[in-house]
């Protein structure tokens, strides 16, 4: 059986989510009318800039009001599909958050309990040294925090924070270090990174030109 990495699975999930987020725009809007309104508003703005350069401030102000009126029409048209898309997002994204959630073990005298994807582990610490034990007492991960370990079907950054051992799930490893992300990303950062180009591509496929 083929096992996919979190980055590949999240990429697949992102395709499905971005597609679902755009479906309301495809079927709950008159896209031709929306495109016409967008083009008209842009044309009016260009005319306003031109007459302003010609020194006709009064006509320019009038044209800008007309452009704003067209923009308000567009806002009203997008309100319904936007709300539907928001409902889809708030329904699906928390599910991914639970699947790829971090693990936290609260320490008491250097010991704690950890649950990951339905599996229970014991955690023992001595200073910065962390040992994670399976239910039968077998050590499944040992390192000096902060560190990176692979177990329980995932790759984790292990840190000690305020009497807690925190396992931060890594969704994707990066080829270079980035500000705020270092050389890895959690599920949310990876989702947003891949969803931006996917949004452009899927909107083109669905012919959503607004």
SULRAQUI-V649491 format. One record per residue. N is the residue number from 1. D_LAST is the distance of its C-alpha to the last C-alpha in whole Angstrom. Layout:
N;D_LAST + N;D_LAST
This chain:
1;42 + 2;40 + 3;39 + 4;35 + 5;35 + 6;32 + 7;30 + 8;30 + 9;29 + 10;27 + 11;25 + 12;25 + 13;24 + 14;21 + 15;20 + 16;21 + 17;19 + 18;16 + 19;16 + 20;17 + 21;14 + 22;11 + 23;14 + 24;13 + 25;9 + 26;11 + 27;13 + 28;13 + 29;10 + 30;11 + 31;8 + 32;9 + 33;10 + 34;7 + 35;6 + 36;10 + 37;10 + 38;7 + 39;10 + 40;13 + 41;12 + 42;12 + 43;15 + 44;17 + 45;17 + 46;18 + 47;21 + 48;22 + 49;22 + 50;24 + 51;27 + 52;27 + 53;28 + 54;31 + 55;32 + 56;31 + 57;30 + 58;30 + 59;27 + 60;25 + 61;25 + 62;25 + 63;21 + 64;20 + 65;21 + 66;19 + 67;16 + 68;16 + 69;17 + 70;13 + 71;12 + 72;14 + 73;13 + 74;9 + 75;11 + 76;13 + 77;11 + 78;9 + 79;13 + 80;15 + 81;12 + 82;13 + 83;16 + 84;17 + 85;15 + 86;18 + 87;20 + 88;20 + 89;20 + 90;23 + 91;25 + 92;24 + 93;25 + 94;28 + 95;29 + 96;29 + 97;30 + 98;33 + 99;34 + 100;33 + 101;35 + 102;37 + 103;41 + 104;43 + 105;47 + 106;49 + 107;52 + 108;56 + 109;59 + 110;56 + 111;55 + 112;52 + 113;51 + 114;47 + 115;45 + 116;43 + 117;41 + 118;44 + 119;46 + 120;49 + 121;50 + 122;53 + 123;52 + 124;55 + 125;55 + 126;58 + 127;56 + 128;53 + 129;54 + 130;52 + 131;53 + 132;52 + 133;54 + 134;53 + 135;55 + 136;58 + 137;58 + 138;57 + 139;55 + 140;52 + 141;51 + 142;52 + 143;51 + 144;52 + 145;49 + 146;46 + 147;46 + 148;44 + 149;45 + 150;44 + 151;45 + 152;44 + 153;42 + 154;40 + 155;40 + 156;40 + 157;41 + 158;44 + 159;45 + 160;47 + 161;46 + 162;48 + 163;50 + 164;48 + 165;47 + 166;43 + 167;42 + 168;38 + 169;36 + 170;35 + 171;32 + 172;32 + 173;34 + 174;33 + 175;34 + 176;35 + 177;35 + 178;32 + 179;32 + 180;32 + 181;32 + 182;35 + 183;35 + 184;34 + 185;31 + 186;31 + 187;29 + 188;26 + 189;26 + 190;26 + 191;23 + 192;21 + 193;22 + 194;21 + 195;18 + 196;16 + 197;16 + 198;16 + 199;12 + 200;11 + 201;14 + 202;13 + 203;9 + 204;10 + 205;13 + 206;11 + 207;9 + 208;6 + 209;4 + 210;0
